[in-house]
Amino acid sequence: MKILIDADGCPVVDITIQTAKIYNIECIILCDTSHVYERDGVKTLTVSKGADSVDFVLVNLLKSGDIVVTQDYGLAAMCLSRSAYAINQNGMEYTSENIDALLLARHTAKKIRNAGGRIKGPVKRTNMQDIDFKYKLNELIQKINLK
């Protein structure tokens, strides 16, 4: 098992790295050239900037049972299709039971924006969200280790 982080705009990179070190799990940060991530003891892969370029590299590195940290529903769906686990920055695990509804909501929001409508943006991140993420990531790792 390894943990791959879709790091472009990810607020929980450091928490993920700390958790991976506790469990002695390999952790890989993936980002495009518009971001710089250098962390001790962690491999960083920087790919060329482009639509979904990080996503495709990440999916190609993915093995069954790996964990991906991402905010991207489309990437999460690809991860699930590869028998991997995916979790978002707030600790929500993407599953076969919730991914279709999330993708539909994303599609609907895009249609509204394309028609000139507005969608509320994310609220400011809180410490409680970081605590929830850390708890859920630990829970996910333990669940996978029991299999």
C-alpha positions as YAML, in Angstrom:
chain: A
units: angstrom
residues:
- id: 1
  name: MET
  ca: [0.00, 0.00, 0.00]
- id: 2
  name: LYS
  ca: [1.08, 3.56, -0.71]
- id: 3
  name: ILE
  ca: [-0.56, 6.95, -0.38]
- id: 4
  name: LEU
  ca: [-0.65, 9.24, -3.40]
- id: 5
  name: ILE
  ca: [-1.54, 12.90, -2.93]
- id: 6
  name: ASP
  ca: [-3.14, 14.97, -5.69]
- id: 7
  name: ALA
  ca: [-1.35, 17.98, -4.21]
- id: 8
  name: ASP
  ca: [-2.54, 20.81, -6.47]
- id: 9
  name: GLY
  ca: [-4.60, 22.88, -4.06]
- id: 10
  name: CYS
  ca: [-4.62, 20.17, -1.37]
- id: 11
  name: PRO
  ca: [-4.73, 21.59, 2.18]
- id: 12
  name: VAL
  ca: [-3.81, 18.32, 3.94]
- id: 13
  name: VAL
  ca: [-0.46, 17.44, 2.37]
- id: 14
  name: ASP
  ca: [1.48, 17.71, 5.65]
- id: 15
  name: ILE
  ca: [-1.12, 15.81, 7.69]
- id: 16
  name: THR
  ca: [-1.09, 13.02, 5.11]
- id: 17
  name: ILE
  ca: [2.71, 12.81, 5.16]
- id: 18
  name: GLN
  ca: [2.81, 12.70, 8.97]
- id: 19
  name: THR
  ca: [0.20, 9.93, 9.04]
- id: 20
  name: ALA
  ca: [2.02, 7.91, 6.36]
- id: 21
  name: LYS
  ca: [5.24, 8.12, 8.39]
- id: 22
  name: ILE
  ca: [3.47, 6.82, 11.51]
- id: 23
  name: TYR
  ca: [2.34, 3.72, 9.61]
- id: 24
  name: ASN
  ca: [5.58, 3.45, 7.60]
- id: 25
  name: ILE
  ca: [3.65, 3.78, 4.32]
- id: 26
  name: GLU
  ca: [5.25, 5.13, 1.16]
- id: 27
  name: CYS
  ca: [3.82, 8.55, 0.29]
- id: 28
  name: ILE
  ca: [4.08, 10.26, -3.10]
- id: 29
  name: ILE
  ca: [3.15, 13.88, -3.81]
- id: 30
  name: LEU
  ca: [2.00, 14.65, -7.36]
- id: 31
  name: CYS
  ca: [1.68, 18.21, -8.63]
- id: 32
  name: ASP
  ca: [2.10, 20.23, -11.80]
- id: 33
  name: THR
  ca: [4.78, 22.79, -12.56]
- id: 34
  name: SER
  ca: [2.74, 25.66, -11.10]
- id: 35
  name: HIS
  ca: [3.21, 24.20, -7.58]
- id: 36
  name: VAL
  ca: [6.33, 23.34, -5.60]
- id: 37
  name: TYR
  ca: [6.31, 20.65, -2.93]
- id: 38
  name: GLU
  ca: [9.51, 19.53, -1.27]
- id: 39
  name: ARG
  ca: [9.12, 17.48, 1.89]
- id: 40
  name: ASP
  ca: [11.74, 15.35, 3.64]
- id: 41
  name: GLY
  ca: [11.35, 11.62, 3.18]
- id: 42
  name: VAL
  ca: [8.65, 11.93, 0.55]
- id: 43
  name: LYS
  ca: [8.92, 11.51, -3.20]
- id: 44
  name: THR
  ca: [7.53, 14.40, -5.26]
- id: 45
  name: LEU
  ca: [6.59, 13.98, -8.92]
- id: 46
  name: THR
  ca: [6.12, 17.20, -10.84]
- id: 47
  name: VAL
  ca: [4.37, 16.85, -14.19]
- id: 48
  name: SER
  ca: [3.83, 19.35, -16.97]
- id: 49
  name: LYS
  ca: [0.96, 21.73, -16.57]
- id: 50
  name: GLY
  ca: [-2.17, 20.70, -18.42]
- id: 51
  name: ALA
  ca: [-5.74, 19.63, -17.95]
- id: 52
  name: ASP
  ca: [-5.75, 16.48, -15.82]
- id: 53
  name: SER
  ca: [-2.03, 15.80, -16.39]
- id: 54
  name: VAL
  ca: [-1.48, 15.02, -12.69]
- id: 55
  name: ASP
  ca: [-4.57, 12.80, -12.65]
- id: 56
  name: PHE
  ca: [-3.37, 10.57, -15.48]
- id: 57
  name: VAL
  ca: [0.13, 10.15, -14.04]
- id: 58
  name: LEU
  ca: [-1.37, 9.34, -10.65]
- id: 59
  name: VAL
  ca: [-3.77, 6.72, -12.04]
- id: 60
  name: ASN
  ca: [-0.92, 5.05, -13.93]
- id: 61
  name: LEU
  ca: [1.06, 4.72, -10.67]
- id: 62
  name: LEU
  ca: [-1.92, 3.34, -8.78]
- id: 63
  name: LYS
  ca: [-2.16, -0.25, -7.57]
- id: 64
  name: SER
  ca: [-5.08, -2.05, -5.97]
- id: 65
  name: GLY
  ca: [-5.28, -1.16, -2.27]
- id: 66
  name: ASP
  ca: [-3.47, 2.18, -2.56]
- id: 67
  name: ILE
  ca: [-4.96, 5.34, -1.04]
- id: 68
  name: VAL
  ca: [-5.41, 8.59, -2.98]
- id: 69
  name: VAL
  ca: [-6.02, 11.95, -1.34]
- id: 70
  name: THR
  ca: [-7.91, 14.17, -3.78]
- id: 71
  name: GLN
  ca: [-10.65, 16.77, -4.06]
- id: 72
  name: ASP
  ca: [-11.38, 15.70, -7.65]
- id: 73
  name: TYR
  ca: [-14.46, 13.50, -8.08]
- id: 74
  name: GLY
  ca: [-13.38, 12.41, -11.56]
- id: 75
  name: LEU
  ca: [-9.98, 11.26, -10.29]
- id: 76
  name: ALA
  ca: [-11.66, 9.52, -7.36]
- id: 77
  name: ALA
  ca: [-13.89, 7.60, -9.78]
- id: 78
  name: MET
  ca: [-10.83, 6.46, -11.77]
- id: 79
  name: CYS
  ca: [-9.15, 5.35, -8.53]
- id: 80
  name: LEU
  ca: [-12.17, 3.33, -7.47]
- id: 81
  name: SER
  ca: [-12.21, 1.60, -10.85]
- id: 82
  name: ARG
  ca: [-8.62, 0.48, -10.14]
- id: 83
  name: SER
  ca: [-9.67, -1.03, -6.76]
- id: 84
  name: ALA
  ca: [-7.93, 1.74, -4.85]
- id: 85
  name: TYR
  ca: [-9.29, 3.88, -2.04]
- id: 86
  name: ALA
  ca: [-9.91, 7.61, -2.32]
- id: 87
  name: ILE
  ca: [-10.51, 10.18, 0.39]
- id: 88
  name: ASN
  ca: [-11.06, 13.92, 0.19]
- id: 89
  name: GLN
  ca: [-9.48, 16.72, 2.23]
- id: 90
  name: ASN
  ca: [-12.33, 16.62, 4.75]
- id: 91
  name: GLY
  ca: [-12.12, 12.88, 5.39]
- id: 92
  name: MET
  ca: [-14.99, 11.76, 3.16]
- id: 93
  name: GLU
  ca: [-14.18, 8.41, 1.60]
- id: 94
  name: TYR
  ca: [-15.29, 8.10, -2.00]
- id: 95
  name: THR
  ca: [-17.10, 4.82, -2.54]
- id: 96
  name: SER
  ca: [-19.07, 3.05, -5.24]
- id: 97
  name: GLU
  ca: [-22.17, 4.08, -3.28]
- id: 98
  name: ASN
  ca: [-21.53, 7.85, -3.37]
- id: 99
  name: ILE
  ca: [-19.38, 8.56, -6.44]
- id: 100
  name: ASP
  ca: [-22.22, 8.67, -9.00]
- id: 101
  name: ALA
  ca: [-24.16, 11.28, -7.00]
- id: 102
  name: LEU
  ca: [-20.99, 13.36, -6.54]
- id: 103
  name: LEU
  ca: [-20.21, 13.25, -10.26]
- id: 104
  name: LEU
  ca: [-23.80, 14.24, -11.08]
- id: 105
  name: ALA
  ca: [-23.60, 17.19, -8.65]
- id: 106
  name: ARG
  ca: [-20.33, 18.29, -10.28]
- id: 107
  name: HIS
  ca: [-21.90, 18.07, -13.74]
- id: 108
  name: THR
  ca: [-24.97, 20.03, -12.63]
- id: 109
  name: ALA
  ca: [-22.82, 22.76, -11.05]
- id: 110
  name: LYS
  ca: [-20.81, 23.04, -14.27]
- id: 111
  name: LYS
  ca: [-24.00, 23.43, -16.31]
- id: 112
  name: ILE
  ca: [-25.16, 26.20, -13.99]
- id: 113
  name: ARG
  ca: [-21.80, 28.02, -14.24]
- id: 114
  name: ASN
  ca: [-21.73, 27.64, -18.05]
- id: 115
  name: ALA
  ca: [-25.21, 29.19, -18.20]
- id: 116
  name: GLY
  ca: [-23.94, 32.24, -16.28]
- id: 117
  name: GLY
  ca: [-25.15, 31.14, -12.87]
- id: 118
  name: ARG
  ca: [-23.14, 31.30, -9.69]
- id: 119
  name: ILE
  ca: [-22.30, 28.58, -7.21]
- id: 120
  name: LYS
  ca: [-21.12, 29.29, -3.67]
- id: 121
  name: GLY
  ca: [-17.41, 28.68, -3.23]
- id: 122
  name: PRO
  ca: [-15.84, 26.74, -0.38]
- id: 123
  name: VAL
  ca: [-15.87, 28.18, 3.12]
- id: 124
  name: LYS
  ca: [-12.64, 28.95, 4.98]
- id: 125
  name: ARG
  ca: [-10.95, 25.78, 6.22]
- id: 126
  name: THR
  ca: [-11.18, 25.09, 9.95]
- id: 127
  name: ASN
  ca: [-8.97, 23.17, 12.39]
- id: 128
  name: MET
  ca: [-11.87, 20.76, 12.91]
- id: 129
  name: GLN
  ca: [-11.73, 19.78, 9.23]
- id: 130
  name: ASP
  ca: [-8.04, 18.92, 9.63]
- id: 131
  name: ILE
  ca: [-8.81, 16.84, 12.73]
- id: 132
  name: ASP
  ca: [-11.65, 15.04, 10.90]
- id: 133
  name: PHE
  ca: [-9.38, 14.31, 7.93]
- id: 134
  name: LYS
  ca: [-6.60, 12.91, 10.13]
- id: 135
  name: TYR
  ca: [-9.05, 10.71, 12.02]
- id: 136
  name: LYS
  ca: [-10.69, 9.37, 8.86]
- id: 137
  name: LEU
  ca: [-7.33, 8.71, 7.15]
- id: 138
  name: ASN
  ca: [-6.17, 6.72, 10.19]
- id: 139
  name: GLU
  ca: [-9.46, 4.84, 10.18]
- id: 140
  name: LEU
  ca: [-9.11, 4.02, 6.46]
- id: 141
  name: ILE
  ca: [-5.53, 2.77, 6.86]
- id: 142
  name: GLN
  ca: [-6.56, 0.53, 9.76]
- id: 143
  name: LYS
  ca: [-9.53, -0.82, 7.76]
- id: 144
  name: ILE
  ca: [-7.26, -1.68, 4.83]
- id: 145
  name: ASN
  ca: [-4.67, -3.29, 7.11]
- id: 146
  name: LEU
  ca: [-7.35, -5.59, 8.56]
- id: 147
  name: LYS
  ca: [-8.21, -6.99, 5.13]
...
